[in-house]
């Protein structure tokens, strides 16, 4: 597995903070059924960029 994604509501600061602290980066903001949401992605290759594996 190289990529993991997570969805959260845009106003859920706690979830956003947890994802960002764990290396997730904002991929997209969108509105679905009138609710603002965010899609975050953690990418193994980006995490290991510049490191010897």
N, CA and C of each residue as an Amber inpcrd file, in Angstrom:
protein
   159
   0.8460000  -1.1590000   0.0000000   0.0000000   0.0000000   0.0000000
   0.9030000   1.2380000   0.0000000   0.6700000   2.1230000  -0.9600000
   1.4930000   3.3250000  -1.0820000   0.7720000   4.5890000  -0.6630000
  -0.5600000   4.5810000  -0.7060000  -1.3310000   5.7830000  -0.4150000
  -2.5160000   5.4440000   0.4760000  -2.7610000   6.3130000   1.4570000
  -3.9180000   6.1870000   2.3420000  -4.6520000   7.5150000   2.3070000
  -5.9790000   7.4750000   2.2180000  -6.7690000   8.7030000   2.1780000
  -7.7350000   8.7780000   3.3390000  -8.1200000  10.0070000   3.6700000
  -9.0850000  10.2080000   4.7380000  -9.9820000  11.3940000   4.4420000
 -11.2620000  11.2460000   4.7490000 -12.2370000  12.3200000   4.5600000
 -12.6100000  12.8930000   5.9180000 -12.8740000  14.1890000   5.9690000
 -13.3920000  14.8250000   7.1730000 -14.2100000  16.0490000   6.7880000
 -15.0790000  16.4680000   7.6990000 -15.8060000  17.7100000   7.4760000
 -14.8300000  18.8720000   7.6350000 -14.9880000  19.9060000   6.8350000
 -14.0620000  21.0360000   6.8280000 -14.0040000  21.7560000   8.1680000
 -15.0610000  21.6790000   8.9650000 -15.0670000  22.3650000  10.2580000
 -14.6390000  21.4660000  11.4220000 -14.1430000  20.2600000  11.1230000
 -13.7010000  19.3320000  12.1600000 -12.1990000  19.5230000  12.4010000
 -11.8700000  20.5670000  13.1580000 -10.4690000  20.9380000  13.3860000
  -9.6710000  19.8170000  14.0390000 -10.2870000  19.0510000  14.9300000
  -9.5820000  17.9600000  15.5940000  -9.1210000  16.8860000  14.6230000
  -9.9950000  16.4620000  13.7330000  -9.6310000  15.4420000  12.7430000
  -8.5700000  15.9570000  11.7800000  -8.7190000  17.2010000  11.3630000
  -7.7340000  17.7930000  10.4560000  -6.3670000  17.8340000  11.1320000
  -6.3220000  18.2520000  12.3890000  -5.0620000  18.3370000  13.1270000
  -4.4090000  16.9600000  13.2490000  -5.1920000  15.9300000  13.5690000
  -4.6510000  14.5720000  13.7010000  -4.0620000  14.0970000  12.3780000
  -4.7850000  14.3030000  11.2780000  -4.2740000  13.8580000   9.9760000
  -2.9880000  14.5990000   9.6100000  -2.9580000  15.9150000   9.8050000
  -1.7600000  16.6870000   9.4620000  -0.5740000  16.2990000  10.3400000
  -0.8010000  16.0460000  11.6220000   0.2860000  15.6340000  12.5190000
   0.8620000  14.2840000  12.1070000   0.0540000  13.4700000  11.4350000
   0.4950000  12.1470000  11.0060000   0.9530000  12.1120000   9.5580000
   1.2150000  13.2790000   8.9840000   1.8030000  13.3370000   7.6510000
   0.8290000  13.4120000   6.4970000  -0.4660000  13.4710000   6.7660000
  -1.4470000  13.6070000   5.6920000  -1.4150000  15.0420000   5.1670000
  -1.6290000  15.2000000   3.8730000  -1.6620000  16.5170000   3.2380000
  -2.9960000  16.7010000   2.5280000  -3.4940000  17.9390000   2.5740000
  -4.7730000  18.2530000   1.9420000  -4.6830000  18.0350000   0.4400000
  -5.5640000  17.2190000  -0.0760000  -5.6160000  16.9230000  -1.5060000
  -6.7290000  17.7210000  -2.1810000  -7.8750000  17.8490000  -1.4990000
  -9.0290000  18.4830000  -2.1390000 -10.0280000  18.9630000  -1.0920000
 -10.6230000  20.1230000  -1.3590000 -11.7740000  20.6110000  -0.5860000
 -12.9720000  20.5270000  -1.5210000 -14.1180000  20.1100000  -0.9980000
 -15.2970000  19.9730000  -1.8440000 -16.5550000  20.1230000  -0.9970000
 -17.6770000  20.3180000  -1.6620000 -18.9760000  20.3980000  -0.9950000
 -19.8260000  19.2500000  -1.5190000 -20.3450000  18.4480000  -0.5960000
 -21.1950000  17.3140000  -0.9640000 -22.4640000  17.3800000  -0.1230000
 -23.5890000  17.3650000  -0.7740000 -24.8840000  17.4800000  -0.0920000
 -24.9330000  18.7180000   0.8020000 -24.3050000  19.8000000   0.3390000
 -24.3200000  21.0610000   1.0660000 -23.3550000  21.1480000   2.2370000
 -22.5000000  20.1400000   2.4090000 -21.5610000  20.1100000   3.5320000
 -20.1320000  20.2300000   3.0060000 -19.3910000  21.2260000   3.5220000
 -17.9880000  21.4010000   3.1360000 -17.1600000  20.2720000   3.7460000
 -16.3370000  19.6370000   2.9170000 -15.5270000  18.5070000   3.3560000
 -14.1160000  18.6260000   2.8010000 -13.2210000  17.8060000   3.3410000
 -11.8240000  17.7890000   2.9040000 -11.3940000  16.3410000   2.6860000
 -10.4900000  16.1570000   1.7300000  -9.8960000  14.8490000   1.4720000
  -8.4010000  14.9860000   1.6810000  -7.8560000  14.2080000   2.6120000
  -6.4320000  14.2290000   2.9260000  -5.7940000  12.9320000   2.4480000
  -4.5240000  13.0120000   2.0480000  -3.8020000  11.8510000   1.5420000
  -2.4520000  11.7420000   2.2430000  -2.0870000  10.5220000   2.6140000
  -0.7440000  10.2170000   3.1010000  -0.1160000   9.3260000   2.0480000
   1.0780000   9.6960000   1.5990000   1.7330000   8.9780000   0.5200000
   3.0730000   8.4410000   1.0000000   3.2540000   7.1360000   0.9720000
   4.4840000   6.4970000   1.4270000   5.6900000   7.0020000   0.6540000
   5.5760000   7.1520000  -0.6560000   6.7080000   7.5920000  -1.4640000
   7.1340000   9.0080000  -1.0960000   6.1810000   9.9040000  -0.8540000
   6.5070000  11.2730000  -0.4470000   7.1470000  11.2700000   0.9370000
   6.6910000  10.3920000   1.8130000   7.2250000  10.2840000   3.1720000
   8.6840000   9.8460000   3.1450000   9.0320000   8.9750000   2.1900000
  10.3890000   8.4400000   2.1040000  11.2770000   9.2030000   1.1300000
  10.7690000  10.2650000   0.5430000  11.5360000  11.0390000  -0.4300000
  12.8170000  11.5570000   0.2220000  13.9220000  11.3090000  -0.4240000
  15.2040000  11.7680000   0.0840000  15.8270000  10.8460000   1.1210000
  15.1390000   9.7760000   1.4960000  15.6690000   8.8190000   2.4640000
  16.0830000   7.5550000   1.7270000  17.1240000   6.9140000   2.2150000
  17.4880000   5.6180000   1.6520000  16.6520000   4.5560000   2.3400000
  16.0140000   3.7240000   1.5310000  15.1350000   2.6860000   2.0860000
  15.7670000   1.3340000   1.8970000
